[in-house]
Amino acid sequence: MKITPIIIFFSINLIGINSAKGQISRIWLTHRTNEPSHLVVNWQSNKPGNSEVRFHTGNGKEHRIIVAGETTLHHVEIPLKEKDVPYYYEVITGNEKSKSHIFKAYPSDRKKLRVAVVGNWGYSGCPDLSALIQDDPHLLLTLGDNIQNLHDLCGEGVTDCIEPFLKLIDSSPELFQTTPFMPILGNHDKEIRERGTKYPQLPVYDIDATAYRNFFELPDSEWKWDFNVPDFNVCFVALDLNHISDFGSTWQTCHDFHLGSEQMEWFREILKINQGTNIITLQNEKNQSIRSQEKGEWGKLFQKGAAVISGYGYFSERAEVEGFPYFNTSLKAGDKYPDEFSKILQGVSGYILMTISKEALTVEMKSLKGNLIDRYLMFSTKSFPKIKIN
């Protein structure tokens, strides 16, 4: 849910502030614009108060943005006018403030953009993300199931409790303080009651994803979004697709995906608007299951893009349908559910790293130890010719 605040924006010389009584450490960075012209700095304070961000790029001038309002959950959007430089920032609420942190500006088109993608964070325990961090991504995306559920920490039926998402931030504070993070939805991110073994009387999932949308500042309607990086001819599109076989029951978790639905028509329009762009579709359902839906219409739409990445199962996979790539990745290793067109399949915990230049887009599947599982190279042209490198 978006709230339009009163924002004060001005520049001051670098100065210190009075010693704070408390230190703010729960900070996460997101985008609510559809391109990287702005960044949202999010944090939680112990006591309610205004939201203030001070930031600079080391050029001797500090910028300060204040959002008025008494709150403990803070979202402040700042402009990103520079490229290829570090941004230094700190957040302040009342007598509480953070340490100074750094995030990287997005690269200019003379360099390379690095994007990491992870799945099933909520069920991965405490994964060692050292290899991912060493890859130094500019942007971190997820494939849903960012948390285990809402009800364990919030109680049954509660839709607006953010405690499980705060626990997610606590699991890797430095990563969230330094890397823009854009999650997508899985069924567990909306689970407000125990699923059980048969359909209950009350809905198990909050389809509107109230807590998720309050916590993360994301583009569009937030349960679906697109994020375009024009300098690198790439657009990331997030869909709400999970447990589609439960649609229409009290186990229903995702938004409508049928012909004529808001979700399908929105996706169709995004594809139309972004023709000639490398569209990377992110979703949480099994690739084989969703592409066959609506007489194969989802598969036809997917193939108007460049690739689809899912976090459906606990394995690493690349499948190809008529030369079109479908990937699956997970921070947790477990059972494998191979696609009928699977080319690479390993039951290991890992992540995906995309390295993008003006000339090419490379998708690497890696284990959490940093070992290369698969590399797939796509040239950034409208026709998306591909070279497979196993």
C-alpha positions in Angstrom: 0.0 0.0 0.0 1.5 3.3 -1.1 1.2 6.5 1.0 2.1 9.8 -0.6 4.2 11.7 2.0 5.3 15.3 2.3 8.9 15.4 1.3 11.5 18.0 1.9 14.5 17.9 -0.3 17.6 20.1 0.0 21.4 20.0 0.0 23.7 20.8 2.9 27.5 20.5 3.5 28.7 17.4 5.2 28.1 17.8 8.9 27.8 15.5 11.9 24.7 15.0 14.1 24.3 14.5 17.8 25.1 11.1 19.2 22.1 8.9 18.9 20.6 6.9 21.8 19.8 3.9 19.6 21.3 2.5 16.4 19.1 1.5 13.4 20.3 -1.7 11.7 17.2 -3.1 10.0 17.6 -1.4 6.6 16.7 -2.7 3.2 16.8 -1.1 -0.3 14.1 -1.4 -2.9 12.7 0.3 -6.0 9.2 1.5 -6.5 9.9 3.2 -9.8 9.9 1.1 -13.0 13.6 2.0 -13.8 16.6 2.8 -11.7 16.3 6.6 -11.5 15.3 6.4 -7.8 15.9 4.0 -4.9 13.8 3.5 -1.7 15.6 3.3 1.6 13.5 1.3 4.1 14.1 0.8 7.8 12.5 0.0 11.1 13.0 2.2 14.2 12.3 1.4 17.8 10.2 4.5 18.4 7.9 6.3 15.9 9.1 9.5 14.3 9.9 11.2 11.0 11.9 9.5 8.3 15.2 11.1 7.3 17.9 9.9 4.8 21.2 11.7 4.4 23.3 10.6 1.4 26.2 11.7 -0.8 28.6 10.3 -3.5 31.8 11.6 -1.8 31.8 14.9 -3.7 31.6 17.0 -0.6 27.9 17.8 -0.7 25.3 15.9 1.3 21.6 15.6 0.4 18.9 15.2 2.9 15.3 14.0 2.4 12.8 14.1 5.3 9.3 12.4 5.2 7.1 13.7 7.9 4.9 11.4 9.9 5.1 9.3 13.1 5.9 5.7 12.1 8.3 2.9 12.9 8.3 1.5 9.4 10.0 4.0 7.1 10.2 4.3 3.3 12.1 7.2 1.8 12.8 7.5 -2.0 16.0 9.2 -3.1 17.1 10.1 -6.6 20.0 8.3 -8.3 21.6 10.9 -10.6 25.0 9.4 -10.7 26.4 6.2 -12.3 29.6 4.2 -11.6 30.0 5.7 -8.1 29.4 4.6 -4.5 26.6 6.2 -2.6 27.1 6.8 1.1 24.0 7.1 3.3 22.6 7.0 6.8 19.0 7.0 8.2 17.7 8.9 11.1 14.5 8.8 13.2 14.3 11.0 16.3 17.3 10.1 18.5 17.9 6.9 16.5 20.3 6.6 13.5 22.2 4.1 11.5 25.8 3.7 10.8 27.0 5.1 7.4 26.4 2.5 4.7 27.4 2.2 1.0 25.6 1.0 -2.1 26.8 1.0 -5.7 25.2 3.2 -8.2 24.0 1.4 -11.3 26.8 1.1 -14.0 26.9 3.1 -17.2 26.4 1.2 -20.4 30.2 1.1 -20.9 30.4 -1.4 -18.0 28.5 -4.5 -17.0 25.3 -5.0 -14.9 25.3 -7.9 -12.4 22.0 -9.3 -11.2 21.7 -12.1 -8.7 18.5 -14.3 -8.4 17.6 -16.5 -5.5 14.7 -18.8 -4.6 13.2 -20.4 -1.5 15.0 -18.1 1.0 12.4 -18.9 3.7 13.2 -22.6 3.7 17.0 -22.4 3.3 17.9 -22.1 7.0 20.9 -19.7 7.2 22.5 -20.1 3.8 26.1 -19.1 3.3 25.8 -16.3 0.7 29.6 -15.5 0.6 29.9 -16.6 -3.0 26.9 -14.5 -4.1 28.2 -11.5 -2.2 31.7 -12.0 -3.8 30.0 -11.7 -7.2 29.1 -8.1 -6.1 25.6 -7.8 -7.7 24.1 -4.4 -8.4 20.6 -5.9 -7.9 19.2 -8.9 -6.0 16.0 -10.5 -7.2 14.0 -13.4 -5.6 11.6 -16.1 -6.9 9.2 -16.1 -4.0 8.9 -18.0 -0.7 11.0 -15.4 0.9 9.6 -16.5 4.3 8.2 -19.7 5.7 4.8 -18.3 6.6 3.1 -15.5 8.4 1.1 -17.4 11.1 4.0 -18.9 13.1 5.1 -15.4 14.3 1.9 -13.4 13.8 -0.9 -15.7 14.7 -3.5 -17.3 12.5 -5.5 -15.1 10.1 -3.3 -12.0 10.7 -2.6 -10.3 7.3 -0.7 -7.2 8.2 2.1 -8.5 10.5 5.6 -7.9 9.1 7.7 -9.8 11.7 8.6 -12.7 9.3 9.9 -10.2 6.8 12.0 -8.4 9.5 13.4 -11.9 10.3 14.4 -12.1 6.7 16.3 -8.8 6.8 18.0 -9.9 10.0 19.3 -13.0 8.2 21.8 -11.0 6.1 21.8 -7.4 7.3 24.9 -6.2 5.4 23.6 -7.6 2.1 20.2 -5.8 2.5 21.9 -2.6 3.6 24.1 -2.5 0.5 22.2 -4.1 -2.4 18.8 -3.1 -3.9 16.4 -6.0 -3.3 13.3 -6.8 -5.4 11.3 -9.9 -4.3 8.4 -11.7 -6.0 5.7 -13.6 -4.3 5.4 -17.3 -3.5 2.6 -19.0 -1.6 4.5 -19.0 1.7 4.8 -15.2 1.6 1.0 -15.1 2.0 0.3 -18.1 4.2 -1.8 -16.9 7.2 -3.1 -20.3 8.4 -1.8 -23.9 8.4 -2.4 -25.5 5.0 -3.5 -28.9 6.4 -4.3 -31.9 4.3 -7.8 -30.9 3.1 -9.6 -27.7 2.1 -10.4 -25.7 5.3 -13.4 -23.4 5.8 -11.3 -20.3 5.9 -8.8 -19.1 3.3 -5.2 -20.3 4.0 -3.6 -17.5 2.0 -3.9 -13.7 1.9 -4.1 -13.4 -1.8 -3.7 -9.6 -1.6 -0.3 -10.1 0.2 -1.0 -7.2 2.6 2.1 -7.6 4.8 4.4 -8.1 1.9 3.1 -5.0 0.1 3.3 -2.9 3.3 6.9 -4.0 3.9 8.4 -3.8 0.5 8.2 -0.7 -1.7 7.9 -2.1 -5.2 6.6 -0.9 -8.6 3.1 -1.2 -10.1 0.7 -3.1 -7.9 3.6 -4.7 -6.0 2.2 -8.3 -6.3 3.2 -8.0 -9.9 5.8 -5.5 -11.2 8.2 -4.7 -14.0 11.7 -3.1 -13.7 13.4 -1.9 -16.8 17.1 -1.0 -17.1 17.3 0.8 -20.4 21.1 1.1 -20.6 21.3 -2.7 -20.8 18.2 -3.4 -22.8 16.7 -5.6 -20.1 13.4 -5.7 -18.3 12.6 -7.9 -15.3 8.9 -8.9 -14.9 7.5 -10.4 -11.7 4.3 -12.5 -11.9 2.2 -14.0 -9.1 2.0 -17.6 -10.1 2.1 -20.4 -7.5 0.0 -23.4 -6.7 -2.2 -22.8 -9.7 -3.9 -26.2 -9.2 -5.6 -24.8 -6.0 -7.2 -21.9 -7.8 -10.9 -21.4 -6.7 -10.5 -23.2 -3.4 -9.6 -22.1 0.1 -6.1 -23.1 -0.8 -5.9 -20.5 -3.6 -2.8 -18.4 -3.2 -2.2 -16.5 -6.4 -4.1 -13.9 -8.4 -6.2 -15.0 -11.4 -4.0 -16.2 -14.3 -6.7 -17.3 -16.8 -7.4 -15.8 -20.2 -8.7 -12.2 -19.8 -7.5 -11.9 -16.2 -5.8 -8.7 -15.0 -2.5 -10.6 -14.6 -2.4 -12.1 -18.1 -3.5 -8.9 -19.8 -1.0 -6.8 -17.9 1.8 -9.2 -18.9 0.7 -9.1 -22.5 0.8 -5.3 -22.4 4.3 -5.3 -20.8 5.5 -7.6 -23.6 4.0 -5.2 -26.2 5.5 -2.1 -24.6 8.9 -3.7 -24.3 9.3 -5.2 -27.7 13.0 -5.5 -28.6 14.0 -5.7 -25.0 15.4 -8.8 -23.2 12.5 -9.6 -20.9 13.3 -11.9 -18.0 10.2 -13.3 -16.4 10.3 -14.2 -12.7 7.7 -16.6 -11.2 7.2 -19.3 -8.6 5.2 -22.0 -10.3 6.8 -25.1 -12.1 7.7 -23.9 -15.5 6.3 -26.9 -17.3 2.9 -26.5 -15.5 2.4 -22.8 -16.2 3.5 -22.7 -19.8 0.8 -25.2 -20.7 -2.0 -23.3 -19.1 -4.9 -21.7 -21.1 -4.2 -24.0 -24.1 -0.5 -23.0 -24.1 -1.1 -19.2 -24.1 1.3 -18.7 -21.2 4.0 -20.5 -23.1 3.4 -18.4 -26.2 3.6 -15.2 -24.1 6.8 -16.4 -22.3 8.5 -17.0 -25.6 8.0 -13.3 -26.6 10.7 -12.6 -23.9 14.2 -13.9 -23.4 13.9 -16.3 -20.5 11.8 -17.5 -17.6 13.2 -18.1 -14.1 11.3 -20.0 -11.4 11.9 -20.9 -7.8 9.4 -23.8 -7.8 11.6 -26.6 -6.4 14.7 -27.2 -4.5 17.1 -27.7 -7.4 19.0 -26.0 -10.2 17.7 -26.6 -13.8 17.9 -25.3 -17.3 15.2 -26.6 -19.7 14.7 -25.6 -23.3 11.5 -25.5 -25.4 12.2 -24.9 -29.0 15.4 -23.1 -28.0 13.7 -21.0 -25.4 15.3 -21.3 -21.9 13.5 -22.0 -18.6 15.6 -21.9 -15.4 14.9 -23.0 -11.8 17.1 -22.1 -8.8 16.9 -22.5 -5.1 18.9 -21.6 -2.0 17.8 -25.0 -0.5 18.7 -28.3 -2.1 16.2 -31.2 -2.1 13.9 -33.2 -4.4 14.2 -32.7 -8.1 11.1 -32.3 -10.3 12.6 -32.3 -13.8 11.0 -30.5 -16.7 10.3 -32.8 -19.7 12.7 -30.7 -21.7 15.4 -30.5 -19.0 19.0 -30.1 -20.2 20.8 -29.4 -16.9 19.5 -30.7 -13.6 21.2 -30.8 -10.2 19.8 -31.1 -6.7 22.1 -28.5 -5.2 21.5 -25.3 -3.3 22.5 -22.3 -5.5 21.6 -19.1 -7.2 21.7 -17.4 -10.6 24.0 -14.6 -11.7 23.2 -12.6 -14.8 26.0 -10.5 -16.2 24.7 -8.0 -18.8 26.5 -5.8 -21.2 25.2 -3.9 -24.3 26.5 -6.9 -26.3 25.4 -9.9 -24.4 23.4 -11.3 -21.5 25.0 -14.3 -19.7 23.0 -16.5 -17.2 25.1 -18.5 -14.9 23.7 -21.1 -12.5 26.0 -21.5 -9.5 26.2 -23.5 -6.3 26.3 -21.7 -3.0 30.0 -22.7 -2.9 30.5 -20.6 -6.1 30.9 -23.6 -8.4 29.6 -23.1 -12.0 26.7 -25.5 -12.8 25.8 -24.0 -16.2 26.4 -21.0 -18.3 24.0 -19.8 -21.0 24.8 -16.8 -23.3 22.2 -14.6 -25.1 23.2 -11.8 -27.4 21.2 -8.6 -26.7 19.4 -8.3 -30.0 15.8 -8.2 -30.9 15.9 -11.8 -32.2 17.7 -13.1 -29.2 20.0 -15.6 -30.9 21.5 -17.9 -28.2 24.7 -19.8 -27.6 24.7 -22.6 -25.0 27.9 -23.2 -23.1 27.7 -26.1 -20.7 
